Amino acid sequence: MYRFLSFILLAVTSSLVYGQEKETANTLKLTGTSRPKATINDIAWLAGHWKGTALGGVTEEIWSPPMANSMMGSYRLIKNDTLVVFYEIVTITEDNGSLTLKLKHFNKDLTGWEEKNEVREFKLVKKEKNKLWFEGMTFEVIDENNFQVFLAIQKRNGDVIEEVFPYKKASTIK
């Protein structure tokens, strides 16, 4: 019984340390201001060209290697091998001893979804050996050629669903 209570106390305490709560099965929300220590090198493995399938189409991400405490990336969703649905421009930067991911969405004609000076921001909430948990978005390394992203998406009715984006290094796809 004592071990069980110790485990529960440890679980509750570790959640409070970084102010986090579950949003979906594989994503977290930041509930306080305390964030885990991290540097851009904690996600340097992301550099490269990645492809996968999600949202009913082909997904592609291209990430630069770390430079100046940041990484930049681009994303696109393609349907039926001919139609670009939308693009994203993404950065991950060191921010007060932790990491922050920022992105902007664009329609296929490059008109923006967000207002001119607005960006979507995802602060790092939790760090594990093979996972980085940003607010509502988790990156999980499977091996050097595979990773996946879990994304919490709020639907128009307010429900939150989780989408999984599996990726393979493009150089490994035949």
N, C-alpha and C positions, 0 to 999 in steps of 0.2 A: 504494500500500500504506500509506504514511504517513497519508494522508487517512482511509482506512478505519479504521486503528487509532485515530486521533484521534477519529473519530465514535464508535467503541465506547467509548473512555475517557470521552468526554463523556456518553454515554448511561448508563454505569454510575455515573459521578460524580453526575449529576443525580438518579438514583434514590436514591443514598446520602444526598444532601443532605437530603431530606425523609423518609428512611426509609420507602420504599414498595416494594411488590411487587405484581405483577398477581394479582388474585383471579379475575376472569373477563375476557373480551375487552375489556370497557369499564368495569371497576371495579378499584379498588386496595385493598390492605391497608396499614395503618400498621405499620411494623416498628421504628420508633424513637420518639423523643419530639419530634424537631424537626418543626415544621409551618410551612407557608407563611404569610406575613403576609396578613391579609385583614380587611376590615370588613364590616359588614352592608350597606353600599352596593354591595358586589360582587355581591350577590344581590337587590338591591332590585327588579330587573326582574320578580321572581317574584310581586309583589303583584298580586292580582286573582282572578278566577274562571276556572277551567280545567276542561275536560272532555276525556275520551279513552276509549279502550277498552284493556283488559288483563285478564288473569286470567279470561277468559271473560265479562266484563261491562263495564258502564260505570263509569269511574272519574271522580271529581270531587275537585278540590282548590280550597280558597278560602284565600288568604293576605292578611294585613294588610300595609299599608305599614310600612316600618321606623319604629320609635319606641323610644327608650330602649335603643339598641344591640341590638334584637331584632326578630324577626318571629314571628307565630304563624299557624298554619294548621290546617285540618281536612281530612280525607280520608274518602271513603266509596266502597265497592264495591257496585254494584247489579247484580243479575242478573234477567233477564226483565222489566225495567222495573218490577218490583213488590217485589222482595226485597232488602233491605239485608243484605249478608253481614257486613260489619264496618266500624268507624270507626277513625280515628286522630286524636289531638290531637298537634300537632307544634310545636316551637319551633326557631328558629335564632338563636343568640346569639353575640355577640363573647366570646371566651374566650382570655385571655392573648395578645392580638394576632392571633388567628386566629378561626375559626368552629367551632361545634359544633352539630349537629342532634340534637335529642332527641325521642323520640316514645313514646306509649303507645297500645296497641291495645285496642279494645273490641268485644265482640260486639254484635249488633243490639239487645240489651236493656240495653246499656251496662255489662255486667259486664266487668271487665278481664281481659286475658290475662296481663299481668305482675303480680307481687306489688304490694301497696299502695305501697311506697317504691321500686320498681324502675322504670327507664326504659331504653329502647334508646338507645344513644348512638353517634353517628357523627361522628368528628372530621374536620376538613378535612385532606386529605392532599396535594392538589396543586391549583394554580390556573392556568388558561389563559384566554385571551381569552373564549372562549365556553363554557368548561366549568369546573365546580367538582367536584372529585373528593373526596367524603367517603368514609370507610371503608365499602366495600361498596355505595356508592350514588353515582352520578354524575348531575349536572344538566347538560344541554347545551342552550344557547339555539340555536334554528334561525333564528328571526326574531322580530319583536315580537309575533307572534300564535301562535307555536309553540315548544314545547320538548319535551324528552323526558328521562325518568329511566331509567337503567339500574340495576337492583337485583340484587345477588347474594343468592340465597336458598338456604339450606342445607336439603336434603331430609332426611327421617327417616333414610335410609341413610347420611348423611354427605356425599353428593355435593353440589356447589355448582353451581347453574344460574343463568343470567342471564335476567331478565324485563325487557322493554322497555315503558315506559309513555309512549306519545305523547300530548301534550296540545295542545289548541287553546284560545285565549281563548274563553270562553263567548259573548261578545258577537259573535263572528264565525261562530257556528254557527247555521244557519237551521233 
